[in-house]
Amino acid sequence: MVPRYIRPLEALSSEGAFLLSLRQRKEAEEMPITDILTKNADFYPNDVSLVEINPKLEDNRNMTWREFALTQSTAAETYRKEITWGEFQKKSNRFANLLLSRGIKKGDKVAILLMNCLEWLPIYFGILRAGAVAVPLNFRYTADEIAYCLNKSDSEYIVFGPEFVGRVEEICHKVKRIKMWIYAGEDCPAYAESYDKLVTYCSSKAPKVELTDDDYAAIYFSSGTTGFPKAILHSHRALMHAAKTEQAHHGQTKDDVFLCIPPLYHTGAKMHWFGSFLVGGKAVLLKGTAPKWIINTVSEEQCTIVWLLVPWAQDILDAIDSGEIDLKDYKLDQWRLMHIGAQPVPPSLIKRWKSIFPHHLYDTNYGLSESIGPGCVHLGVENIDKVGAIGKAGYGWQTMIVDEHRQPVGKNEVGELAVKGDGVMLCYYNDEEATKEVLKDGWLFTGDMAIEDDDGFIYLVDRKKDVIISGGENIYPVQIENFLRRNDAISDVAVIGLPDRRLGEISAAIIQVKDGASLTEEEVNDFCLDLPRYKRPRKIIFADVPRNPTGKIEKPLLRKRYCADGLVAKENEIKEG
């Protein structure tokens, strides 16, 4: 039988022809992304697919999950593990067959609650192979947030790791719809079944499950201004679109090595990896963001493509300037591309980076979970003179900037950014009203305010939503406000974002103290220790909280008062020195 990925292509004699077809043809029936894994396993069975480099958190061994931050630097020893494409394929097939043996049906939901590890992606693809829907969960979610997301997504199965035992124990008897708790790690809890033991007895052959472009593939969680996570449903077509878009933007080849640092539950991390996945390139999963760890990994693993967040890039530059990192100690000539996402990029940062790494190509991408991650707007490596812009419509995407009536505005006029393409979500799962608010005629209305200059480049101006993006983390003010209101000394509170050189934004809490009560900044910080570290306010301001006649907090007034008005525009200003 001829493999599906060799379908009626004009004499597909090589992988080059295969990839050319992917990029040039707009077929009525395209392949699901699981076929790419089959292709890689057939073409390169013994080539390394994934490497995990895992620093032991010796300096932070007493740290709880609440302390983890996306931008946290770590110092530690390391161990290294790897798997081939052939092993990747077998692992995903075994997990798919396990799910099918337990009665999973097409469209059933399987949640993933794991830290980055070698098992993460094979599990993800195993879910897809079984015809089920993958539901990646943020590893910083509290027990209640995990329960909420499981119920919201209609998940019936969950795979979780040892870092989450405590949180899962809190909810395992409450979430009645879960049919199977699958534990990936040693010392399996009594209420769960062992992933390692179960997959041992499962076939490594691909299950006979037919997948189409229109089949449901994944649910990713995001949140609006209310702070309640929304379940974002994507099809197999969207996943393939993300892979083709990323590969078209950055021209990955089989010889490229992609360094992946962000969590894999992020659409950003995974969809950037999809470009390398499409051509069978190796990926390195690094657990740790210390500048030395990043540079050392790039050197030892001969990484050619590195996706960074703004704080990581700044930390690397600071470490070089201080002498902590001596570039002569590393082999970095192969490093060809550095790109940044998740938050606006200060032009001064890129100017500084290029002064140290003049041969690096640079790119930035804009996207949302609703648009299957980054790439719907794309700067392009050839447009470094336009740093500060998020770019133009990405490969296979359309853009439009509209007024309050959703009619296009003119050049250099502020409006809401809308995008259209095969990567747009199908809907907010089980939320028809919220879907109608952002989707119309295939267009996704992002909630971000932007302008398009005379050259067609798009610049973000401000955010329509109140979401604070700090070091790549989305922080939802309502969640923090609700938490702070539990303090008996607080009468009212508002949380806004303030500009920060390193993180882009930091959260600031404007606190109105009750009459007759007293409260200090230290007491507020102590009170917030029950919040995950990344959610804790970085700045405390004691002042009255203004509200309009309907009772809504006047956040535009607060932003203006505390110099956060037009925040994104300010972040894009070139700073001297």
Secondary structure per residue as TSV (DSSP state, phi and psi in degrees):
chain	resnum	aa	ss	phi	psi
A	1	M	-	360.0	131.9
A	2	V	-	-73.6	127.7
A	3	P	-	-55.5	146.8
A	4	R	G	-60.2	-33.7
A	5	Y	G	-73.2	-7.4
A	6	I	G	-98.8	10.8
A	7	R	T	-26.7	-164.0
A	8	P	T	-72.8	56.5
A	9	L	-	-85.4	154.2
A	10	E	S	-61.4	74.2
A	11	A	-	60.7	72.3
A	12	L	-	-74.8	93.1
A	13	S	-	-96.2	-9.4
A	14	S	S	-152.2	165.6
A	15	E	H	-64.6	-33.1
A	16	G	H	-58.0	-43.9
A	17	A	H	-64.8	-38.1
A	18	F	H	-58.3	-49.5
A	19	L	H	-68.4	-37.4
A	20	L	H	-60.4	-41.7
A	21	S	H	-62.1	-41.9
A	22	L	H	-57.6	-40.8
A	23	R	H	-84.7	-28.3
A	24	Q	H	-99.0	-24.7
A	25	R	-	-100.8	140.9
A	26	K	-	-112.6	80.8
A	27	E	-	-78.1	149.8
A	28	A	S	-63.4	-36.2
A	29	E	S	-121.2	109.4
A	30	E	-	-100.5	163.6
A	31	M	-	-82.6	151.6
A	32	P	-	-73.5	160.4
A	33	I	T	-68.5	-19.7
A	34	T	H	-63.3	-26.2
A	35	D	H	-67.0	-26.5
A	36	I	H	-67.0	-38.7
A	37	L	H	-62.1	-42.5
A	38	T	H	-60.8	-43.9
A	39	K	H	-59.4	-47.0
A	40	N	H	-62.9	-41.8
A	41	A	H	-66.5	-33.5
A	42	D	H	-75.4	-42.3
A	43	F	H	-78.9	-37.1
A	44	Y	-	-133.3	54.7
A	45	P	T	-59.3	-31.9
A	46	N	T	-102.3	1.2
A	47	D	S	-81.3	145.5
A	48	V	E	-68.5	130.2
A	49	S	E	-99.1	-47.6
A	50	L	E	-132.9	140.1
A	51	V	E	-123.9	134.3
A	52	E	E	-111.5	123.9
A	53	I	E	-115.6	114.4
A	54	N	E	-120.6	98.8
A	55	P	E	-65.5	129.9
A	56	K	-	-74.2	127.0
A	57	L	-	-80.2	62.8
A	58	E	G	-62.7	-38.5
A	59	D	G	-75.4	-11.1
A	60	N	G	-129.2	28.0
A	61	R	T	-65.6	-19.4
A	62	N	T	-96.1	4.2
A	63	M	-	-75.4	134.0
A	64	T	-	-87.1	169.3
A	65	W	G	-58.9	-28.5
A	66	R	G	-64.7	-21.7
A	67	E	G	-86.4	-13.2
A	68	F	-	-67.8	140.2
A	69	A	-	-134.6	145.1
A	70	L	T	-59.3	-31.5
A	71	T	T	-102.0	13.9
A	72	Q	-	-74.3	130.6
A	73	S	-	-84.5	145.6
A	74	T	-	-131.9	152.5
A	75	A	-	-127.7	130.9
A	76	A	-	-175.2	175.4
A	77	E	-	-81.5	177.7
A	78	T	E	-139.5	153.7
A	79	Y	E	-129.3	159.3
A	80	R	E	-129.6	132.0
A	81	K	E	-131.9	155.7
A	82	E	E	-148.8	157.9
A	83	I	E	-136.1	154.1
A	84	T	E	-89.1	172.0
A	85	W	H	-64.4	-36.3
A	86	G	H	-62.6	-41.5
A	87	E	H	-68.9	-39.6
A	88	F	H	-55.4	-49.1
A	89	Q	H	-59.8	-47.6
A	90	K	H	-63.1	-41.9
A	91	K	H	-61.7	-45.0
A	92	S	H	-67.1	-38.7
A	93	N	H	-64.9	-42.6
A	94	R	H	-60.7	-42.6
A	95	F	H	-69.1	-38.1
A	96	A	H	-59.6	-45.2
A	97	N	H	-67.6	-33.0
A	98	L	H	-60.9	-48.9
A	99	L	H	-60.9	-42.9
A	100	L	H	-65.7	-35.6
A	101	S	H	-67.1	-22.7
A	102	R	T	-94.6	13.3
A	103	G	T	88.2	14.0
A	104	I	-	-65.9	141.3
A	105	K	-	-114.8	161.5
A	106	K	T	-57.1	128.9
A	107	G	T	93.6	-10.7
A	108	D	-	-64.9	152.9
A	109	K	E	-104.1	133.5
A	110	V	E	-126.1	117.2
A	111	A	E	-85.8	148.6
A	112	I	E	-121.5	121.6
A	113	L	E	-128.9	81.1
A	114	L	-	-136.1	148.0
A	115	M	-	-72.5	162.5
A	116	N	S	-55.5	129.2
A	117	C	-	-162.8	170.3
A	118	L	T	-63.7	-24.3
A	119	E	T	-80.8	-19.0
A	120	W	H	-57.2	-55.9
A	121	L	H	-70.2	-41.6
A	122	P	H	-58.5	-36.7
A	123	I	H	-64.8	-45.3
A	124	Y	H	-56.8	-48.3
A	125	F	H	-72.3	-28.8
A	126	G	H	-63.0	-40.0
A	127	I	H	-61.3	-46.8
A	128	L	H	-62.6	-42.1
A	129	R	H	-60.8	-32.6
A	130	A	T	-78.0	-2.2
A	131	G	T	81.7	6.5
A	132	A	-	-88.2	177.4
A	133	V	E	-109.7	121.8
A	134	A	E	-79.3	135.9
A	135	V	E	-126.6	83.4
A	136	P	E	-69.6	136.8
A	137	L	-	-115.6	142.4
A	138	N	-	-62.4	126.4
A	139	F	T	-73.9	-2.9
A	140	R	T	-94.4	-0.8
A	141	Y	-	-61.7	140.8
A	142	T	-	-72.1	171.4
A	143	A	H	-58.1	-43.8
A	144	D	H	-64.5	-38.5
A	145	E	H	-67.4	-38.2
A	146	I	H	-60.9	-47.2
A	147	A	H	-60.4	-43.9
A	148	Y	H	-58.1	-47.7
A	149	C	H	-68.0	-36.6
A	150	L	H	-62.2	-43.5
A	151	N	H	-70.7	-41.6
A	152	K	H	-62.0	-38.6
A	153	S	T	-88.1	-3.9
A	154	D	T	61.4	31.8
A	155	S	E	-65.8	138.3
A	156	E	E	-116.6	-8.8
A	157	Y	E	-139.2	150.3
A	158	I	E	-146.2	136.9
A	159	V	E	-107.7	125.0
A	160	F	E	-136.2	157.4
A	161	G	-	-104.8	176.9
A	162	P	G	-63.4	-24.6
A	163	E	G	-67.1	-13.3
A	164	F	G	-114.3	6.5
A	165	V	H	-56.3	-46.3
A	166	G	H	-61.2	-44.0
A	167	R	H	-70.0	-39.7
A	168	V	H	-67.1	-37.6
A	169	E	H	-58.6	-33.3
A	170	E	H	-65.9	-27.1
A	171	I	H	-119.3	-9.3
A	172	C	T	-61.9	-26.0
A	173	H	T	-92.5	-6.9
A	174	K	T	-95.7	-35.0
A	175	V	-	-88.2	89.5
A	176	K	T	-71.2	-23.4
A	177	R	T	-75.9	-15.2
A	178	I	-	-71.2	120.6
A	179	K	-	-87.9	-22.3
A	180	M	E	-154.0	121.0
A	181	W	E	-99.4	112.7
A	182	I	E	-106.9	121.9
A	183	Y	E	-103.8	122.3
A	184	A	-	-104.0	93.8
A	185	G	S	162.5	-177.2
A	186	E	S	-86.5	159.9
A	187	D	S	57.5	64.7
A	188	C	-	-62.4	130.3
A	189	P	-	-64.3	156.1
A	190	A	T	-63.1	-29.7
A	191	Y	T	-83.5	-4.1
A	192	A	S	-118.3	170.9
A	193	E	E	-115.0	145.7
A	194	S	E	-78.3	121.0
A	195	Y	H	-57.8	-49.1
A	196	D	H	-58.5	-43.7
A	197	K	H	-70.1	-42.4
A	198	L	H	-65.1	-45.9
A	199	V	H	-72.2	-20.3
A	200	T	H	-57.2	-34.5
A	201	Y	T	-96.3	8.2
A	202	C	S	-101.3	149.2
A	203	S	-	-64.9	144.4
A	204	S	-	-93.6	4.0
A	205	K	S	-83.2	145.4
A	206	A	-	-62.8	132.8
A	207	P	-	-70.7	153.4
A	208	K	-	-88.2	75.7
A	209	V	-	-119.6	116.0
A	210	E	-	-78.0	130.7
A	211	L	-	-120.1	143.8
A	212	T	-	-121.6	166.3
A	213	D	T	-58.6	-32.0
A	214	D	T	-86.9	-6.6
A	215	D	S	-66.7	146.0
A	216	Y	E	-65.7	138.9
A	217	A	E	-120.4	-45.0
A	218	A	E	-155.4	151.2
A	219	I	E	-120.2	121.3
A	220	Y	E	-111.4	148.0
A	221	F	E	-103.0	135.0
A	222	S	E	-132.5	-171.0
A	223	S	E	-151.7	143.5
A	224	G	-	-91.5	-161.7
A	225	T	T	-68.2	-18.6
A	226	T	T	-77.1	-17.2
A	227	G	-	86.6	-4.8
A	228	F	-	-88.3	126.1
A	229	P	E	-59.8	139.8
A	230	K	E	-109.2	140.5
A	231	A	E	-90.4	116.0
A	232	I	E	-101.6	116.4
A	233	L	E	-97.0	127.1
A	234	H	E	-122.2	153.0
A	235	S	E	-96.6	171.5
A	236	H	H	-62.5	-32.5
A	237	R	H	-59.5	-40.4
A	238	A	H	-64.6	-41.2
A	239	L	H	-63.3	-44.4
A	240	M	H	-65.4	-37.1
A	241	H	H	-62.2	-40.6
A	242	A	H	-62.0	-42.0
A	243	A	H	-63.5	-45.8
A	244	K	H	-67.5	-37.9
A	245	T	H	-63.3	-47.9
A	246	E	H	-63.2	-43.0
A	247	Q	H	-67.4	-36.3
A	248	A	H	-66.0	-35.4
A	249	H	H	-73.5	-38.0
A	250	H	H	-121.4	2.0
A	251	G	-	56.0	40.1
A	252	Q	-	-59.1	142.7
A	253	T	-	-120.6	174.5
A	254	K	T	-59.7	-29.9
A	255	D	T	-82.1	-11.8
A	256	D	-	-71.7	146.2
A	257	V	E	-121.0	119.2
A	258	F	E	-97.6	125.3
A	259	L	E	-94.1	117.9
A	260	C	E	-109.9	117.7
A	261	I	-	-109.9	-42.1
A	262	P	S	-64.2	160.4
A	263	P	-	-60.8	141.9
A	264	L	T	-73.2	-13.8
A	265	Y	T	-69.6	-19.7
A	266	H	S	-66.1	133.8
A	267	T	H	-63.8	-33.4
A	268	G	H	-57.4	-53.7
A	269	A	H	-61.6	-48.9
A	270	K	H	-69.5	-40.9
A	271	M	H	-71.3	-31.0
A	272	H	H	-67.1	-39.6
A	273	W	H	-63.2	-32.4
A	274	F	H	-54.3	-32.3
A	275	G	H	-63.7	-38.5
A	276	S	H	-75.0	-39.4
A	277	F	H	-55.6	-39.5
A	278	L	T	-60.5	-30.1
A	279	V	T	-109.9	6.8
A	280	G	T	76.9	23.7
A	281	G	-	-78.7	156.3
A	282	K	E	-78.8	145.3
A	283	A	E	-124.0	143.9
A	284	V	E	-115.7	122.0
A	285	L	E	-95.9	112.0
A	286	L	E	-105.3	123.1
A	287	K	-	-96.5	95.6
A	288	G	-	144.1	139.2
A	289	T	-	-120.8	9.7
A	290	A	-	-60.0	137.4
A	291	P	H	-51.4	-42.6
A	292	K	H	-63.3	-37.5
A	293	W	H	-64.8	-41.9
A	294	I	H	-64.3	-51.9
A	295	I	H	-64.0	-40.5
A	296	N	H	-64.0	-40.5
A	297	T	H	-67.1	-43.3
A	298	V	H	-55.9	-41.5
A	299	S	H	-70.5	-52.5
A	300	E	H	-71.6	-35.8
A	301	E	T	-92.9	-0.8
A	302	Q	T	54.8	48.9
A	303	C	-	-68.6	139.5
A	304	T	-	-109.5	-22.3
A	305	I	E	-130.5	126.9
A	306	V	E	-131.5	125.1
A	307	W	E	-101.1	123.1
A	308	L	E	-120.3	155.7
A	309	L	-	-91.7	158.0
A	310	V	H	-52.9	-47.5
A	311	P	H	-60.6	-37.5
A	312	W	H	-65.8	-42.7
A	313	A	H	-62.4	-43.1
A	314	Q	H	-64.6	-40.0
A	315	D	H	-63.8	-39.6
A	316	I	H	-62.6	-46.0
A	317	L	H	-63.4	-41.6
A	318	D	H	-64.0	-39.4
A	319	A	H	-66.4	-35.2
A	320	I	H	-68.5	-45.5
A	321	D	H	-63.2	-36.3
A	322	S	H	-78.9	-13.2
A	323	G	T	91.0	-1.4
A	324	E	S	-61.6	-35.4
A	325	I	S	-114.9	123.9
A	326	D	-	-106.9	109.0
A	327	L	G	-60.4	-21.3
A	328	K	G	-66.9	-16.8
A	329	D	G	-84.5	-1.2
A	330	Y	S	-128.8	156.6
A	331	K	-	-102.7	105.3
A	332	L	-	-127.0	5.6
A	333	D	T	-62.2	-26.4
A	334	Q	T	-76.7	-17.9
A	335	W	-	-67.5	112.1
A	336	R	-	-108.5	-26.6
A	337	L	E	-136.4	128.8
A	338	M	E	-120.1	122.8
A	339	H	E	-131.8	154.0
A	340	I	E	-126.2	142.0
A	341	G	-	-144.7	-173.1
A	342	A	S	81.8	-17.3
A	343	Q	S	-161.5	161.0
A	344	P	-	-58.3	144.0
A	345	V	-	-107.4	118.8
A	346	P	-	-63.7	127.4
A	347	P	H	-54.9	-33.0
A	348	S	H	-60.8	-32.9
A	349	L	H	-64.8	-45.7
A	350	I	H	-68.5	-37.6
A	351	K	H	-59.1	-44.3
A	352	R	H	-66.0	-42.5
A	353	W	H	-62.0	-45.9
A	354	K	H	-67.5	-24.3
A	355	S	H	-69.8	-26.0
A	356	I	H	-96.7	-37.2
A	357	F	-	-120.5	71.1
A	358	P	T	-65.5	-23.9
A	359	H	T	-85.6	-6.5
A	360	H	-	-71.7	134.4
A	361	L	E	-75.9	146.3
A	362	Y	E	-128.3	141.8
A	363	D	E	-149.3	155.8
A	364	T	E	-135.2	151.3
A	365	N	E	-132.3	145.6
A	366	Y	E	-114.9	141.6
A	367	G	E	-174.1	174.5
A	368	L	E	-132.2	160.6
A	369	S	G	-58.9	-32.0
A	370	E	G	-67.5	-18.6
A	371	S	G	-112.1	32.3
A	372	I	T	52.9	39.3
A	373	G	E	86.8	-157.8
A	374	P	E	-73.2	155.9
A	375	G	E	118.9	-13.5
A	376	C	E	-68.4	-27.3
A	377	V	E	-127.4	138.5
A	378	H	E	-148.0	127.8
A	379	L	-	-68.5	-52.1
A	380	G	-	96.8	133.6
A	381	V	G	-63.2	-21.4
A	382	E	G	-84.8	-1.4
A	383	N	G	-116.6	38.0
A	384	I	G	-63.5	-22.6
A	385	D	G	-67.8	-10.9
A	386	K	G	-105.4	21.2
A	387	V	T	-55.4	135.1
A	388	G	T	113.8	-31.6
A	389	A	S	-83.0	154.5
A	390	I	-	-87.2	-14.3
A	391	G	B	116.6	-149.8
A	392	K	E	-120.3	176.4
A	393	A	E	-54.0	133.3
A	394	G	-	-75.6	176.3
A	395	Y	T	-57.3	122.7
A	396	G	T	78.3	13.4
A	397	W	E	-121.3	156.2
A	398	Q	E	-121.8	151.0
A	399	T	E	-129.4	156.9
A	400	M	E	-156.4	141.0
A	401	I	E	-113.3	126.2
A	402	V	E	-127.3	160.7
A	403	D	-	-87.4	-170.1
A	404	E	T	-65.5	-17.6
A	405	H	T	-96.9	8.6
A	406	R	S	62.6	34.7
A	407	Q	-	-104.7	140.4
A	408	P	B	-57.3	141.0
A	409	V	-	-100.6	170.0
A	410	G	-	-81.6	173.6
A	411	K	T	-59.1	141.5
A	412	N	T	66.1	16.7
A	413	E	-	-106.8	138.3
A	414	V	-	-76.1	135.2
A	415	G	E	-160.8	-177.3
A	416	E	E	-86.6	134.8
A	417	L	E	-78.8	129.7
A	418	A	E	-123.2	146.3
A	419	V	E	-132.4	154.7
A	420	K	E	-144.6	135.4
A	421	G	E	171.6	176.9
A	422	D	T	-68.4	-11.8
A	423	G	T	-87.3	-3.5
A	424	V	S	-67.5	139.0
A	425	M	-	-58.3	156.7
A	426	L	S	-72.3	-41.2
A	427	C	E	-178.2	169.3
A	428	Y	E	-80.2	116.2
A	429	Y	T	-57.8	126.1
A	430	N	T	58.8	31.4
A	431	D	-	-144.9	77.5
A	432	E	H	-63.5	-39.8
A	433	E	H	-63.7	-47.6
A	434	A	H	-63.7	-35.3
A	435	T	H	-62.4	-45.8
A	436	K	H	-61.1	-28.6
A	437	E	H	-68.6	-28.2
A	438	V	H	-118.9	-13.4
A	439	L	E	-116.2	131.9
A	440	K	E	-156.6	124.2
A	441	D	T	53.7	37.4
A	442	G	T	84.9	-7.8
A	443	W	E	-89.4	136.8
A	444	L	E	-102.6	119.5
A	445	F	E	-92.2	112.2
A	446	T	E	-76.6	-23.2
A	447	G	E	84.8	-1.8
A	448	D	E	-98.1	133.4
A	449	M	E	-89.3	137.0
A	450	A	E	-151.3	168.2
A	451	I	E	-130.4	155.9
A	452	E	E	-116.4	125.6
A	453	D	-	-81.3	-178.7
A	454	D	T	-64.4	-22.1
A	455	D	T	-91.2	1.5
A	456	G	S	87.9	8.3
A	457	F	-	-89.4	138.6
A	458	I	E	-98.2	134.9
A	459	Y	E	-121.4	131.9
A	460	L	E	-73.1	140.2
A	461	V	E	-109.0	-47.8
A	462	D	E	-164.0	176.1
A	463	R	E	-107.5	128.9
A	464	K	S	-68.7	-36.4
A	465	K	S	-83.4	162.2
A	466	D	-	-89.8	3.9
A	467	V	-	-59.9	134.3
A	468	I	E	-100.3	128.2
A	469	I	E	-107.1	107.4
A	470	S	E	-118.0	107.6
A	471	G	T	60.7	31.6
A	472	G	T	89.3	-9.9
A	473	E	E	-88.2	135.0
A	474	N	E	-84.9	121.8
A	475	I	E	-114.4	128.0
A	476	Y	-	-105.6	108.5
A	477	P	H	-52.5	-38.9
A	478	V	H	-59.3	-37.5
A	479	Q	H	-61.2	-44.0
A	480	I	H	-71.3	-39.9
A	481	E	H	-60.1	-45.3
A	482	N	H	-62.9	-37.6
A	483	F	H	-65.9	-47.4
A	484	L	H	-64.9	-29.6
A	485	R	T	-67.2	-12.1
A	486	R	T	-71.4	-17.7
A	487	N	S	-74.1	125.2
A	488	D	T	-64.3	-20.9
A	489	A	T	-86.8	-7.9
A	490	I	E	-98.6	125.2
A	491	S	E	-86.5	-43.1
A	492	D	E	-154.9	158.2
A	493	V	E	-153.8	146.2
A	494	A	E	-137.0	139.5
A	495	V	E	-116.7	127.9
A	496	I	E	-132.0	167.8
A	497	G	E	-95.7	138.1
A	498	L	E	-117.9	147.3
A	499	P	E	-61.5	142.5
A	500	D	E	-143.7	132.6
A	501	R	T	-60.4	-43.2
A	502	R	T	-84.4	-46.8
A	503	L	T	-95.3	-4.6
A	504	G	E	84.9	-56.1
A	505	E	E	-141.4	153.7
A	506	I	E	-127.1	154.2
A	507	S	E	-84.6	135.0
A	508	A	E	-121.8	132.2
A	509	A	E	-103.6	117.0
A	510	I	E	-90.7	115.3
A	511	I	E	-114.7	126.0
A	512	Q	E	-102.0	116.6
A	513	V	E	-84.3	141.6
A	514	K	-	-61.3	145.1
A	515	D	T	-56.4	131.8
A	516	G	T	84.1	-8.5
A	517	A	-	-98.4	162.5
A	518	S	-	-128.9	148.1
A	519	L	-	-156.3	133.5
A	520	T	-	-109.8	162.9
A	521	E	H	-59.8	-40.5
A	522	E	H	-61.7	-40.7
A	523	E	H	-65.8	-38.4
A	524	V	H	-63.5	-45.9
A	525	N	H	-61.9	-39.3
A	526	D	H	-64.7	-40.2
A	527	F	H	-62.6	-33.4
A	528	C	G	-83.1	0.7
A	529	L	G	-63.9	-19.4
A	530	D	G	-78.8	-8.9
A	531	L	S	-86.0	149.6
A	532	P	-	-54.4	146.0
A	533	R	G	-53.3	-43.5
A	534	Y	G	-67.6	-17.9
A	535	K	G	-90.8	-11.7
A	536	R	S	-70.1	133.4
A	537	P	-	-57.8	134.9
A	538	R	S	-86.0	-17.8
A	539	K	E	-140.1	136.1
A	540	I	E	-113.9	126.8
A	541	I	E	-124.8	121.7
A	542	F	E	-91.9	111.9
A	543	A	-	-165.6	166.8
A	544	D	-	-69.2	146.1
A	545	V	-	-101.0	111.2
A	546	P	-	-74.6	138.2
A	547	R	B	-130.3	147.8
A	548	N	-	-82.2	176.8
A	549	P	T	-59.1	-24.4
A	550	T	T	-88.5	1.0
A	551	G	S	93.3	0.0
A	552	K	-	-80.7	137.1
A	553	I	B	-62.9	132.0
A	554	E	-	-85.4	75.3
A	555	K	H	-67.2	-35.3
A	556	P	H	-56.7	-38.8
A	557	L	H	-65.0	-42.6
A	558	L	H	-64.8	-40.8
A	559	R	H	-61.8	-42.4
A	560	K	H	-65.8	-41.4
A	561	R	H	-64.2	-37.9
A	562	Y	T	-107.7	25.0
A	563	C	T	64.7	33.3
A	564	A	-	-111.0	7.5
A	565	D	T	-68.8	134.4
A	566	G	T	63.5	42.4
A	567	L	H	-55.8	-48.9
A	568	V	H	-64.5	-39.5
A	569	A	H	-60.8	-40.5
A	570	K	H	-63.3	-39.5
A	571	E	H	-63.3	-26.3
A	572	N	T	-89.7	-2.6
A	573	E	S	-70.4	138.5
A	574	I	-	-75.1	122.1
A	575	K	-	-95.9	135.6
A	576	E	-	-78.1	144.3
A	577	G	-	76.5	360.0
